Amino acid sequence: MSAILSLEVPQDVLESARMSAADLKTELALALYAQQRLSIGKARELAGMSLWKFRQLLASRRIAPHYDEGDLAEDVETLRELGRL
């Protein structure tokens, strides 16, 4: 089980930004993903979204997915293991 870290953000800061706590978590997840500091799985977990919904949000913000040759090799191997290649 993972430890949970609490971050105190004054309510007036959220109000000034016109954001809820959930909005702030989503924006943090997007920023960390865009900076390649979080994987898509961890970023969507932080945002509290399904993978599909998070991918849609990335697309709407024009944040390119991180997908390299290593990811492709892993996906190909997974497909082979599943008998789909």
Biopython code that builds the backbone (N, CA, C, O; Angstrom):
import numpy as np
from Bio.PDB.StructureBuilder import StructureBuilder

atoms = [
    (1, "MET", "N", (0.843, -1.184, 0.000)),
    (1, "MET", "CA", (0.000, 0.000, 0.000)),
    (1, "MET", "C", (0.883, 1.242, 0.000)),
    (1, "MET", "O", (1.868, 1.312, 0.735)),
    (2, "SER", "N", (0.530, 2.206, -0.816)),
    (2, "SER", "CA", (1.312, 3.431, -0.942)),
    (2, "SER", "C", (0.952, 4.422, 0.156)),
    (2, "SER", "O", (-0.188, 4.479, 0.618)),
    (3, "ALA", "N", (1.934, 5.187, 0.558)),
    (3, "ALA", "CA", (1.695, 6.270, 1.506)),
    (3, "ALA", "C", (0.996, 7.411, 0.768)),
    (3, "ALA", "O", (1.171, 7.595, -0.436)),
    (4, "ILE", "N", (0.219, 8.153, 1.504)),
    (4, "ILE", "CA", (-0.481, 9.293, 0.916)),
    (4, "ILE", "C", (0.095, 10.567, 1.511)),
    (4, "ILE", "O", (0.220, 10.693, 2.729)),
    (5, "LEU", "N", (0.439, 11.496, 0.661)),
    (5, "LEU", "CA", (0.976, 12.780, 1.061)),
    (5, "LEU", "C", (-0.135, 13.815, 0.964)),
    (5, "LEU", "O", (-0.843, 13.880, -0.041)),
    (6, "SER", "N", (-0.285, 14.607, 1.987)),
    (6, "SER", "CA", (-1.270, 15.683, 1.965)),
    (6, "SER", "C", (-0.569, 16.990, 1.627)),
    (6, "SER", "O", (0.532, 17.259, 2.108)),
    (7, "LEU", "N", (-1.203, 17.786, 0.810)),
    (7, "LEU", "CA", (-0.679, 19.087, 0.423)),
    (7, "LEU", "C", (-1.717, 20.122, 0.798)),
    (7, "LEU", "O", (-2.871, 20.035, 0.378)),
    (8, "GLU", "N", (-1.316, 21.084, 1.572)),
    (8, "GLU", "CA", (-2.247, 22.121, 1.991)),
    (8, "GLU", "C", (-2.223, 23.266, 0.991)),
    (8, "GLU", "O", (-1.182, 23.875, 0.743)),
    (9, "VAL", "N", (-3.370, 23.541, 0.431)),
    (9, "VAL", "CA", (-3.522, 24.661, -0.486)),
    (9, "VAL", "C", (-4.644, 25.530, 0.086)),
    (9, "VAL", "O", (-5.774, 25.066, 0.240)),
    (10, "PRO", "N", (-4.335, 26.775, 0.398)),
    (10, "PRO", "CA", (-5.377, 27.628, 0.965)),
    (10, "PRO", "C", (-6.587, 27.737, 0.031)),
    (10, "PRO", "O", (-6.440, 27.848, -1.186)),
    (11, "GLN", "N", (-7.764, 27.703, 0.613)),
    (11, "GLN", "CA", (-8.998, 27.772, -0.169)),
    (11, "GLN", "C", (-9.036, 29.016, -1.039)),
    (11, "GLN", "O", (-9.523, 28.969, -2.169)),
    (12, "ASP", "N", (-8.519, 30.147, -0.516)),
    (12, "ASP", "CA", (-8.565, 31.380, -1.308)),
    (12, "ASP", "C", (-7.682, 31.287, -2.550)),
    (12, "ASP", "O", (-7.951, 31.949, -3.552)),
    (13, "VAL", "N", (-6.621, 30.463, -2.488)),
    (13, "VAL", "CA", (-5.786, 30.252, -3.670)),
    (13, "VAL", "C", (-6.578, 29.482, -4.722)),
    (13, "VAL", "O", (-6.570, 29.838, -5.901)),
    (14, "LEU", "N", (-7.265, 28.421, -4.286)),
    (14, "LEU", "CA", (-8.100, 27.666, -5.221)),
    (14, "LEU", "C", (-9.195, 28.545, -5.807)),
    (14, "LEU", "O", (-9.474, 28.485, -7.005)),
    (15, "GLU", "N", (-9.812, 29.358, -4.965)),
    (15, "GLU", "CA", (-10.870, 30.248, -5.446)),
    (15, "GLU", "C", (-10.322, 31.267, -6.433)),
    (15, "GLU", "O", (-10.962, 31.562, -7.442)),
    (16, "SER", "N", (-9.142, 31.805, -6.149)),
    (16, "SER", "CA", (-8.526, 32.772, -7.066)),
    (16, "SER", "C", (-8.234, 32.132, -8.421)),
    (16, "SER", "O", (-8.369, 32.765, -9.468)),
    (17, "ALA", "N", (-7.833, 30.870, -8.375)),
    (17, "ALA", "CA", (-7.540, 30.147, -9.611)),
    (17, "ALA", "C", (-8.804, 29.578, -10.252)),
    (17, "ALA", "O", (-8.769, 29.036, -11.357)),
    (18, "ARG", "N", (-9.917, 29.712, -9.538)),
    (18, "ARG", "CA", (-11.199, 29.154, -9.989)),
    (18, "ARG", "C", (-11.076, 27.655, -10.251)),
    (18, "ARG", "O", (-11.469, 27.141, -11.298)),
    (19, "MET", "N", (-10.509, 26.976, -9.240)),
    (19, "MET", "CA", (-10.286, 25.542, -9.341)),
    (19, "MET", "C", (-10.763, 24.844, -8.079)),
    (19, "MET", "O", (-10.813, 25.427, -6.996)),
    (20, "SER", "N", (-11.106, 23.592, -8.252)),
    (20, "SER", "CA", (-11.386, 22.726, -7.110)),
    (20, "SER", "C", (-10.106, 21.942, -6.815)),
    (20, "SER", "O", (-9.147, 21.989, -7.585)),
    (21, "ALA", "N", (-10.103, 21.228, -5.702)),
    (21, "ALA", "CA", (-8.956, 20.377, -5.381)),
    (21, "ALA", "C", (-8.763, 19.322, -6.470)),
    (21, "ALA", "O", (-7.632, 19.000, -6.832)),
    (22, "ALA", "N", (-9.853, 18.792, -6.983)),
    (22, "ALA", "CA", (-9.769, 17.792, -8.056)),
    (22, "ALA", "C", (-9.166, 18.404, -9.319)),
    (22, "ALA", "O", (-8.368, 17.763, -10.003)),
    (23, "ASP", "N", (-9.548, 19.641, -9.625)),
    (23, "ASP", "CA", (-8.980, 20.327, -10.787)),
    (23, "ASP", "C", (-7.467, 20.495, -10.626)),
    (23, "ASP", "O", (-6.705, 20.317, -11.576)),
    (24, "LEU", "N", (-7.053, 20.838, -9.416)),
    (24, "LEU", "CA", (-5.633, 21.030, -9.147)),
    (24, "LEU", "C", (-4.856, 19.725, -9.339)),
    (24, "LEU", "O", (-3.766, 19.724, -9.911)),
    (25, "LYS", "N", (-5.418, 18.626, -8.863)),
    (25, "LYS", "CA", (-4.769, 17.325, -9.045)),
    (25, "LYS", "C", (-4.659, 16.982, -10.531)),
    (25, "LYS", "O", (-3.640, 16.453, -10.975)),
    (26, "THR", "N", (-5.697, 17.281, -11.289)),
    (26, "THR", "CA", (-5.669, 17.013, -12.729)),
    (26, "THR", "C", (-4.606, 17.852, -13.421)),
    (26, "THR", "O", (-3.860, 17.349, -14.261)),
    (27, "GLU", "N", (-4.538, 19.130, -13.068)),
    (27, "GLU", "CA", (-3.538, 20.005, -13.679)),
    (27, "GLU", "C", (-2.122, 19.563, -13.319)),
    (27, "GLU", "O", (-1.216, 19.626, -14.149)),
    (28, "LEU", "N", (-1.937, 19.118, -12.083)),
    (28, "LEU", "CA", (-0.630, 18.608, -11.667)),
    (28, "LEU", "C", (-0.276, 17.348, -12.452)),
    (28, "LEU", "O", (0.856, 17.188, -12.907)),
    (29, "ALA", "N", (-1.237, 16.474, -12.603)),
    (29, "ALA", "CA", (-1.012, 15.244, -13.368)),
    (29, "ALA", "C", (-0.641, 15.556, -14.814)),
    (29, "ALA", "O", (0.283, 14.955, -15.362)),
    (30, "LEU", "N", (-1.347, 16.482, -15.425)),
    (30, "LEU", "CA", (-1.044, 16.874, -16.806)),
    (30, "LEU", "C", (0.355, 17.463, -16.922)),
    (30, "LEU", "O", (1.111, 17.118, -17.830)),
    (31, "ALA", "N", (0.691, 18.352, -15.997)),
    (31, "ALA", "CA", (2.003, 19.001, -16.051)),
    (31, "ALA", "C", (3.127, 17.982, -15.868)),
    (31, "ALA", "O", (4.115, 18.008, -16.601)),
    (32, "LEU", "N", (2.979, 17.094, -14.902)),
    (32, "LEU", "CA", (4.024, 16.103, -14.658)),
    (32, "LEU", "C", (4.152, 15.115, -15.810)),
    (32, "LEU", "O", (5.254, 14.670, -16.129)),
    (33, "TYR", "N", (3.036, 14.773, -16.432)),
    (33, "TYR", "CA", (3.087, 13.901, -17.605)),
    (33, "TYR", "C", (3.772, 14.624, -18.768)),
    (33, "TYR", "O", (4.632, 14.048, -19.435)),
    (34, "ALA", "N", (3.397, 15.872, -19.012)),
    (34, "ALA", "CA", (3.979, 16.641, -20.115)),
    (34, "ALA", "C", (5.482, 16.809, -19.942)),
    (34, "ALA", "O", (6.217, 16.872, -20.928)),
    (35, "GLN", "N", (5.949, 16.882, -18.687)),
    (35, "GLN", "CA", (7.374, 17.015, -18.398)),
    (35, "GLN", "C", (8.083, 15.656, -18.372)),
    (35, "GLN", "O", (9.279, 15.575, -18.090)),
    (36, "GLN", "N", (7.334, 14.599, -18.669)),
    (36, "GLN", "CA", (7.837, 13.223, -18.659)),
    (36, "GLN", "C", (8.356, 12.811, -17.281)),
    (36, "GLN", "O", (9.299, 12.029, -17.160)),
    (37, "ARG", "N", (7.720, 13.352, -16.257)),
    (37, "ARG", "CA", (8.079, 13.000, -14.882)),
    (37, "ARG", "C", (7.171, 11.902, -14.342)),
    (37, "ARG", "O", (7.513, 11.237, -13.364)),
    (38, "LEU", "N", (6.001, 11.709, -14.980)),
    (38, "LEU", "CA", (5.081, 10.631, -14.618)),
    (38, "LEU", "C", (4.696, 9.863, -15.862)),
    (38, "LEU", "O", (4.562, 10.432, -16.946)),
    (39, "SER", "N", (4.520, 8.566, -15.695)),
    (39, "SER", "CA", (3.988, 7.746, -16.786)),
    (39, "SER", "C", (2.510, 8.065, -16.944)),
    (39, "SER", "O", (1.906, 8.692, -16.074)),
    (40, "ILE", "N", (1.942, 7.640, -18.039)),
    (40, "ILE", "CA", (0.523, 7.890, -18.251)),
    (40, "ILE", "C", (-0.314, 7.178, -17.184)),
    (40, "ILE", "O", (-1.344, 7.696, -16.754)),
    (41, "GLY", "N", (0.123, 6.005, -16.763)),
    (41, "GLY", "CA", (-0.618, 5.273, -15.736)),
    (41, "GLY", "C", (-0.642, 5.996, -14.411)),
    (41, "GLY", "O", (-1.692, 6.105, -13.778)),
    (42, "LYS", "N", (0.515, 6.493, -13.983)),
    (42, "LYS", "CA", (0.584, 7.228, -12.717)),
    (42, "LYS", "C", (-0.109, 8.577, -12.827)),
    (42, "LYS", "O", (-0.746, 9.022, -11.872)),
    (43, "ALA", "N", (0.006, 9.233, -13.974)),
    (43, "ALA", "CA", (-0.642, 10.532, -14.159)),
    (43, "ALA", "C", (-2.162, 10.394, -14.123)),
    (43, "ALA", "O", (-2.841, 11.210, -13.499)),
    (44, "ARG", "N", (-2.696, 9.384, -14.776)),
    (44, "ARG", "CA", (-4.146, 9.215, -14.772)),
    (44, "ARG", "C", (-4.625, 8.806, -13.384)),
    (44, "ARG", "O", (-5.735, 9.150, -12.977)),
    (45, "GLU", "N", (-3.792, 8.076, -12.668)),
    (45, "GLU", "CA", (-4.129, 7.706, -11.292)),
    (45, "GLU", "C", (-4.196, 8.958, -10.407)),
    (45, "GLU", "O", (-5.128, 9.112, -9.617)),
    (46, "LEU", "N", (-3.213, 9.844, -10.540)),
    (46, "LEU", "CA", (-3.215, 11.102, -9.787)),
    (46, "LEU", "C", (-4.437, 11.944, -10.131)),
    (46, "LEU", "O", (-5.047, 12.557, -9.255)),
    (47, "ALA", "N", (-4.786, 11.968, -11.411)),
    (47, "ALA", "CA", (-5.947, 12.750, -11.853)),
    (47, "ALA", "C", (-7.271, 12.089, -11.465)),
    (47, "ALA", "O", (-8.323, 12.725, -11.515)),
    (48, "GLY", "N", (-7.217, 10.815, -11.080)),
    (48, "GLY", "CA", (-8.453, 10.108, -10.714)),
    (48, "GLY", "C", (-9.339, 9.832, -11.914)),
    (48, "GLY", "O", (-10.565, 9.895, -11.825)),
    (49, "MET", "N", (-8.704, 9.524, -13.042)),
    (49, "MET", "CA", (-9.441, 9.302, -14.287)),
    (49, "MET", "C", (-9.124, 7.934, -14.864)),
    (49, "MET", "O", (-8.098, 7.329, -14.551)),
    (50, "SER", "N", (-10.014, 7.465, -15.702)),
    (50, "SER", "CA", (-9.723, 6.259, -16.460)),
    (50, "SER", "C", (-8.641, 6.603, -17.488)),
    (50, "SER", "O", (-8.432, 7.769, -17.823)),
    (51, "LEU", "N", (-7.972, 5.583, -17.972)),
    (51, "LEU", "CA", (-6.940, 5.806, -18.984)),
    (51, "LEU", "C", (-7.546, 6.469, -20.217)),
    (51, "LEU", "O", (-6.962, 7.396, -20.778)),
    (52, "TRP", "N", (-8.707, 5.998, -20.631)),
    (52, "TRP", "CA", (-9.370, 6.554, -21.810)),
    (52, "TRP", "C", (-9.675, 8.036, -21.632)),
    (52, "TRP", "O", (-9.413, 8.836, -22.531)),
    (53, "LYS", "N", (-10.225, 8.405, -20.484)),
    (53, "LYS", "CA", (-10.583, 9.811, -20.231)),
    (53, "LYS", "C", (-9.324, 10.680, -20.151)),
    (53, "LYS", "O", (-9.309, 11.801, -20.660)),
    (54, "PHE", "N", (-8.274, 10.165, -19.517)),
    (54, "PHE", "CA", (-7.039, 10.933, -19.422)),
    (54, "PHE", "C", (-6.423, 11.129, -20.807)),
    (54, "PHE", "O", (-5.928, 12.211, -21.123)),
    (55, "ARG", "N", (-6.454, 10.091, -21.621)),
    (55, "ARG", "CA", (-5.935, 10.241, -22.995)),
    (55, "ARG", "C", (-6.729, 11.292, -23.776)),
    (55, "ARG", "O", (-6.155, 12.071, -24.537)),
    (56, "GLN", "N", (-8.039, 11.309, -23.585)),
    (56, "GLN", "CA", (-8.862, 12.320, -24.253)),
    (56, "GLN", "C", (-8.477, 13.722, -23.789)),
    (56, "GLN", "O", (-8.409, 14.654, -24.589)),
    (57, "LEU", "N", (-8.226, 13.859, -22.489)),
    (57, "LEU", "CA", (-7.823, 15.159, -21.952)),
    (57, "LEU", "C", (-6.464, 15.577, -22.517)),
    (57, "LEU", "O", (-6.270, 16.738, -22.876)),
    (58, "LEU", "N", (-5.532, 14.640, -22.596)),
    (58, "LEU", "CA", (-4.231, 14.945, -23.200)),
    (58, "LEU", "C", (-4.412, 15.445, -24.633)),
    (58, "LEU", "O", (-3.797, 16.433, -25.036)),
    (59, "ALA", "N", (-5.248, 14.766, -25.386)),
    (59, "ALA", "CA", (-5.480, 15.163, -26.777)),
    (59, "ALA", "C", (-6.106, 16.549, -26.854)),
    (59, "ALA", "O", (-5.733, 17.357, -27.704)),
    (60, "SER", "N", (-7.058, 16.825, -25.964)),
    (60, "SER", "CA", (-7.730, 18.133, -25.994)),
    (60, "SER", "C", (-6.771, 19.255, -25.632)),
    (60, "SER", "O", (-6.965, 20.397, -26.048)),
    (61, "ARG", "N", (-5.735, 18.938, -24.859)),
    (61, "ARG", "CA", (-4.721, 19.929, -24.475)),
    (61, "ARG", "C", (-3.525, 19.911, -25.423)),
    (61, "ARG", "O", (-2.571, 20.671, -25.253)),
    (62, "ARG", "N", (-3.589, 19.045, -26.411)),
    (62, "ARG", "CA", (-2.512, 18.883, -27.392)),
    (62, "ARG", "C", (-1.180, 18.522, -26.737)),
    (62, "ARG", "O", (-0.122, 19.034, -27.101)),
    (63, "ILE", "N", (-1.273, 17.619, -25.755)),
    (63, "ILE", "CA", (-0.089, 17.080, -25.107)),
    (63, "ILE", "C", (0.179, 15.734, -25.763)),
    (63, "ILE", "O", (-0.631, 14.811, -25.677)),
    (64, "ALA", "N", (1.318, 15.640, -26.412)),
    (64, "ALA", "CA", (1.651, 14.431, -27.157)),
    (64, "ALA", "C", (1.878, 13.253, -26.212)),
    (64, "ALA", "O", (2.463, 13.409, -25.140)),
    (65, "PRO", "N", (1.410, 12.077, -26.622)),
    (65, "PRO", "CA", (1.676, 10.894, -25.801)),
    (65, "PRO", "C", (3.154, 10.529, -25.851)),
    (65, "PRO", "O", (3.825, 10.763, -26.856)),
    (66, "HIS", "N", (3.652, 9.961, -24.773)),
    (66, "HIS", "CA", (5.034, 9.492, -24.725)),
    (66, "HIS", "C", (5.021, 8.037, -25.155)),
    (66, "HIS", "O", (4.460, 7.180, -24.474)),
    (67, "TYR", "N", (5.622, 7.779, -26.251)),
    (67, "TYR", "CA", (5.649, 6.418, -26.780)),
    (67, "TYR", "C", (6.930, 6.282, -27.581)),
    (67, "TYR", "O", (7.094, 6.933, -28.613)),
    (68, "ASP", "N", (7.830, 5.445, -27.113)),
    (68, "ASP", "CA", (9.103, 5.298, -27.799)),
    (68, "ASP", "C", (9.292, 3.854, -28.256)),
    (68, "ASP", "O", (8.389, 3.028, -28.126)),
    (69, "GLU", "N", (10.457, 3.565, -28.784)),
    (69, "GLU", "CA", (10.732, 2.228, -29.301)),
    (69, "GLU", "C", (10.638, 1.170, -28.209)),
    (69, "GLU", "O", (10.202, 0.048, -28.468)),
    (70, "GLY", "N", (11.039, 1.514, -27.005)),
    (70, "GLY", "CA", (10.935, 0.578, -25.889)),
    (70, "GLY", "C", (9.490, 0.214, -25.588)),
    (70, "GLY", "O", (9.169, -0.945, -25.323)),
    (71, "ASP", "N", (8.610, 1.235, -25.634)),
    (71, "ASP", "CA", (7.182, 0.985, -25.421)),
    (71, "ASP", "C", (6.627, 0.079, -26.514)),
    (71, "ASP", "O", (5.850, -0.835, -26.241)),
    (72, "LEU", "N", (7.034, 0.342, -27.755)),
    (72, "LEU", "CA", (6.582, -0.480, -28.870)),
    (72, "LEU", "C", (7.042, -1.924, -28.693)),
    (72, "LEU", "O", (6.268, -2.857, -28.906)),
    (73, "ALA", "N", (8.293, -2.105, -28.307)),
    (73, "ALA", "CA", (8.815, -3.458, -28.108)),
    (73, "ALA", "C", (8.034, -4.193, -27.014)),
    (73, "ALA", "O", (7.729, -5.378, -27.149)),
    (74, "GLU", "N", (7.714, -3.477, -25.932)),
    (74, "GLU", "CA", (6.916, -4.084, -24.856)),
    (74, "GLU", "C", (5.529, -4.479, -25.355)),
    (74, "GLU", "O", (5.039, -5.565, -25.045)),
    (75, "ASP", "N", (4.896, -3.596, -26.129)),
    (75, "ASP", "CA", (3.568, -3.894, -26.654)),
    (75, "ASP", "C", (3.597, -5.088, -27.600)),
    (75, "ASP", "O", (2.706, -5.935, -27.553)),
    (76, "VAL", "N", (4.607, -5.163, -28.453)),
    (76, "VAL", "CA", (4.735, -6.291, -29.381)),
    (76, "VAL", "C", (4.921, -7.585, -28.600)),
    (76, "VAL", "O", (4.305, -8.601, -28.924)),
    (77, "GLU", "N", (5.767, -7.556, -27.571)),
    (77, "GLU", "CA", (5.989, -8.749, -26.752)),
    (77, "GLU", "C", (4.696, -9.170, -26.051)),
    (77, "GLU", "O", (4.385, -10.360, -25.990)),
    (78, "THR", "N", (3.958, -8.221, -25.535)),
    (78, "THR", "CA", (2.681, -8.532, -24.873)),
    (78, "THR", "C", (1.714, -9.171, -25.859)),
    (78, "THR", "O", (1.036, -10.142, -25.523)),
    (79, "LEU", "N", (1.646, -8.636, -27.071)),
    (79, "LEU", "CA", (0.767, -9.210, -28.093)),
    (79, "LEU", "C", (1.204, -10.624, -28.447)),
    (79, "LEU", "O", (0.361, -11.498, -28.652)),
    (80, "ARG", "N", (2.490, -10.857, -28.519)),
    (80, "ARG", "CA", (2.998, -12.198, -28.792)),
    (80, "ARG", "C", (2.592, -13.163, -27.681)),
    (80, "ARG", "O", (2.132, -14.273, -27.949)),
    (81, "GLU", "N", (2.765, -12.732, -26.443)),
    (81, "GLU", "CA", (2.410, -13.567, -25.286)),
    (81, "GLU", "C", (0.916, -13.903, -25.286)),
    (81, "GLU", "O", (0.512, -14.984, -24.860)),
    (82, "LEU", "N", (0.115, -12.971, -25.764)),
    (82, "LEU", "CA", (-1.325, -13.174, -25.818)),
    (82, "LEU", "C", (-1.746, -13.956, -27.065)),
    (82, "LEU", "O", (-2.922, -14.277, -27.236)),
    (83, "GLY", "N", (-0.775, -14.261, -27.933)),
    (83, "GLY", "CA", (-1.086, -15.006, -29.146)),
    (83, "GLY", "C", (-1.804, -14.177, -30.195)),
    (83, "GLY", "O", (-2.549, -14.713, -31.016)),
    (84, "ARG", "N", (-1.588, -12.905, -30.170)),
    (84, "ARG", "CA", (-2.280, -12.021, -31.126)),
    (84, "ARG", "C", (-1.353, -11.528, -32.223)),
    (84, "ARG", "O", (-1.738, -10.681, -33.030)),
    (85, "LEU", "N", (-0.152, -12.045, -32.257)),
    (85, "LEU", "CA", (0.779, -11.707, -33.356)),
    (85, "LEU", "C", (1.315, -12.981, -33.966)),
    (85, "LEU", "O", (2.111, -12.930, -34.903)),
]
sb = StructureBuilder()
sb.init_structure("model")
sb.init_model(0)
sb.init_chain("A")
sb.init_seg("    ")
for serial, (resi, resn, name, xyz) in enumerate(atoms, 1):
    if name == "N":
        sb.init_residue(resn, " ", resi, " ")
    sb.init_atom(name, np.array(xyz, "f"), 0.0, 1.0, " ", f" {name:<3s}", serial, name[0])
structure = sb.get_structure()
